[in-house]
Amino acid sequence: MAFTLKPQLGSLPLSFLANSLEEIAKGAYSEALQKLIALQPATAHVLRDGEFVDIPTSKVVAGDILQVRAGEKNSSRWYNY
């Protein structure tokens, strides 16, 4: 007597497994994204009117001169021209 698996019943565990793996991957991606967002500093040290002042990072514009202090987080992009 041969054991036969009906197609409807055979695909159910695979579908469940695929959905479970997808949810695990989404959770890991979301967690990694939250960790990256947490790395972003809230303020930047910008040269304005001859002295460095702390401003929100959202107010930094192209051409601003930033001061990066040892051990601080930095979210700016560095270009060498």
TORKOL-4160 file (C-alpha; in steps of 0.2 Angstrom, whole numbers, padded with zeros to 4 digits, m for minus):
81
<pt num="1" X="0000" Y="0000" Z="0000"/>
<pt num="2" X="0008" Y="0016" Z="m0006"/>
<pt num="3" X="0006" Y="0032" Z="0004"/>
<pt num="4" X="m0001" Y="0046" Z="m0006"/>
<pt num="5" X="m0002" Y="0064" Z="m0001"/>
<pt num="6" X="m0016" Y="0075" Z="m0008"/>
<pt num="7" X="m0010" Y="0090" Z="m0016"/>
<pt num="8" X="m0021" Y="0102" Z="m0006"/>
<pt num="9" X="m0014" Y="0095" Z="0011"/>
<pt num="10" X="0004" Y="0095" Z="0005"/>
<pt num="11" X="0005" Y="0113" Z="0000"/>
<pt num="12" X="m0002" Y="0119" Z="0016"/>
<pt num="13" X="0013" Y="0116" Z="0027"/>
<pt num="14" X="0024" Y="0123" Z="0014"/>
<pt num="15" X="0013" Y="0139" Z="0013"/>
<pt num="16" X="0014" Y="0140" Z="0032"/>
<pt num="17" X="0033" Y="0138" Z="0032"/>
<pt num="18" X="0035" Y="0151" Z="0019"/>
<pt num="19" X="0024" Y="0164" Z="0028"/>
<pt num="20" X="0033" Y="0161" Z="0044"/>
<pt num="21" X="0050" Y="0163" Z="0036"/>
<pt num="22" X="0044" Y="0179" Z="0028"/>
<pt num="23" X="0037" Y="0186" Z="0045"/>
<pt num="24" X="0054" Y="0182" Z="0053"/>
<pt num="25" X="0063" Y="0191" Z="0039"/>
<pt num="26" X="0052" Y="0206" Z="0040"/>
<pt num="27" X="0055" Y="0207" Z="0059"/>
<pt num="28" X="0074" Y="0206" Z="0057"/>
<pt num="29" X="0073" Y="0220" Z="0043"/>
<pt num="30" X="0063" Y="0231" Z="0054"/>
<pt num="31" X="0074" Y="0229" Z="0069"/>
<pt num="32" X="0090" Y="0233" Z="0058"/>
<pt num="33" X="0082" Y="0248" Z="0051"/>
<pt num="34" X="0077" Y="0255" Z="0069"/>
<pt num="35" X="0095" Y="0252" Z="0074"/>
<pt num="36" X="0101" Y="0262" Z="0059"/>
<pt num="37" X="0089" Y="0276" Z="0063"/>
<pt num="38" X="0095" Y="0276" Z="0081"/>
<pt num="39" X="0113" Y="0279" Z="0075"/>
<pt num="40" X="0108" Y="0296" Z="0068"/>
<pt num="41" X="0113" Y="0311" Z="0079"/>
<pt num="42" X="0100" Y="0324" Z="0083"/>
<pt num="43" X="0112" Y="0339" Z="0082"/>
<pt num="44" X="0127" Y="0344" Z="0072"/>
<pt num="45" X="0141" Y="0356" Z="0075"/>
<pt num="46" X="0141" Y="0369" Z="0061"/>
<pt num="47" X="0152" Y="0384" Z="0058"/>
<pt num="48" X="0140" Y="0400" Z="0058"/>
<pt num="49" X="0146" Y="0418" Z="0060"/>
<pt num="50" X="0164" Y="0412" Z="0064"/>
<pt num="51" X="0159" Y="0400" Z="0078"/>
<pt num="52" X="0153" Y="0382" Z="0079"/>
<pt num="53" X="0135" Y="0381" Z="0085"/>
<pt num="54" X="0124" Y="0366" Z="0088"/>
<pt num="55" X="0109" Y="0365" Z="0076"/>
<pt num="56" X="0097" Y="0351" Z="0072"/>
<pt num="57" X="0104" Y="0339" Z="0058"/>
<pt num="58" X="0088" Y="0343" Z="0048"/>
<pt num="59" X="0095" Y="0361" Z="0046"/>
<pt num="60" X="0112" Y="0357" Z="0039"/>
<pt num="61" X="0113" Y="0362" Z="0021"/>
<pt num="62" X="0126" Y="0358" Z="0007"/>
<pt num="63" X="0142" Y="0369" Z="0010"/>
<pt num="64" X="0141" Y="0370" Z="0029"/>
<pt num="65" X="0157" Y="0367" Z="0038"/>
<pt num="66" X="0154" Y="0354" Z="0051"/>
<pt num="67" X="0165" Y="0350" Z="0066"/>
<pt num="68" X="0166" Y="0332" Z="0070"/>
<pt num="69" X="0172" Y="0329" Z="0088"/>
<pt num="70" X="0181" Y="0313" Z="0094"/>
<pt num="71" X="0169" Y="0299" Z="0098"/>
<pt num="72" X="0153" Y="0307" Z="0092"/>
<pt num="73" X="0141" Y="0300" Z="0079"/>
<pt num="74" X="0141" Y="0308" Z="0062"/>
<pt num="75" X="0127" Y="0307" Z="0049"/>
<pt num="76" X="0135" Y="0318" Z="0035"/>
<pt num="77" X="0142" Y="0311" Z="0019"/>
<pt num="78" X="0160" Y="0315" Z="0016"/>
<pt num="79" X="0167" Y="0320" Z="m0001"/>
<pt num="80" X="0185" Y="0323" Z="m0006"/>
<pt num="81" X="0186" Y="0335" Z="m0020"/>
